[in-house]
Amino acid sequence: MNDEAKKKILVVDDEEDVRTYLVTLLEDNGYETAQATDGDVAFRMVHENPPDLITLDLQMPNETGTRFFRTLMKDKEHRGIPVIVISGLAGRHLAMSEPVAVFDKPVEKDQLLEKIRETIGE
């Protein structure tokens, strides 16, 4: 058994099937996960138990991913958390600056896992 704590990834997406897919993929690869259905919930979760990385959809009801990202970047305590955007939104690369990576939906799992390992390790 590994004594080192598992890296935690917060999956933020309003689509249940996408969250389920990502959570299963990440947990099968040794990561701890948490889920949020929009940016409001995600921001509360970041403050309660900061993750090592966030996967973020951009188009969500209530608080959008873009607005969540901008709010996170203004938060001195949490703005260093790496964010990987996973979205079907056209022009999404223009919506925000400095995400770690941007992937189309459906996401290619090997590329996503490689980028996560490169960013936060196993």
Secondary structure, 3 states (H helix, E strand, C coil): CCCCCCCEEEEECCCHHHHHHHHHHHHHCCCEEEEECCHHHHHHHHHHCCCCEEEECCCCCCCCHHHHHHHHHHCCCCCCCCEEEEECCCCHHHCCCCCCEEEECCCCHHHHHHHHHHHHCC
